[in-house]
């Protein structure tokens, strides 16, 4: 979820740090609503939001999504490389909960 600019400005002022999720999450009840799709529209949305937010010092790290417990292939091959292309200054995490990366994102 990407919040209004005032939220990030308010966090920046006192130094509140954010563990920032991308817009993806576990698809509940057998749906696919929170699943990333490697397509131009989703890539553009990721890029746009990261470019708009990357200047905020309150963002401590980028997180791929919330409560995903399936395959991480789409995160490894689409979401996180897109995030890395736009902001290589912060750590990235595949999704929460997660055991993390075996070898990182190249």
Secondary structure as GFF3:
##gff-version 3
##sequence-region A 1 106
A	DSSP	alpha_helix	5	14	.	.	.	ID=ss1
A	DSSP	beta_strand	18	21	.	.	.	ID=ss2
A	DSSP	three_ten_helix	28	30	.	.	.	ID=ss3
A	DSSP	alpha_helix	40	53	.	.	.	ID=ss4
A	DSSP	beta_strand	59	63	.	.	.	ID=ss5
A	DSSP	alpha_helix	73	74	.	.	.	ID=ss6
A	DSSP	pi_helix	75	79	.	.	.	ID=ss7
A	DSSP	alpha_helix	80	86	.	.	.	ID=ss8
A	DSSP	beta_strand	91	93	.	.	.	ID=ss9
###
